[in-house]
Amino acid sequence: MSKEYYVYIMASKRNGTLYTGVTNKLERRVYEHKNDIVKGFTSKYKVHMLVYFEETNDINDALEYEKRLKKWNRAWKIELIEKDNPDWKDLAKNWY
């Protein structure tokens, strides 16, 4: 049985504060961000919109990709988001 891992980017608003993370349960993790369940960066800066995610079944690939994304400059991250989500829609808007 293969397991899924997700690298994702959350945003406070269009062109706002960005957060990059990795998880094996995307819906649960986004719920935690949206509801400020885990105190920290995303709760402090109101980073509640899921604007990008990618799935893989290899945890090492996911962790490596997350590390790479965290080193990217802001313009590259915005370009990545806007390639598939030009309107910065919250991709988890109707999940709950």
FENVEN-V420479 format. One record per helix or strand of 3 or more residues. SS is the DSSP state (H for helix, E for strand). FROM is the first residue (numbers start at 0). TO is the last residue. If there is no record, write none. Layout:
[[SS/FROM/TO] [SS/FROM/TO]]
//
This chain:
[[E/4/10] [E/17/22] [H/25/33] [H/40/43] [E/48/55] [H/58/70] [H/73/83]]
//
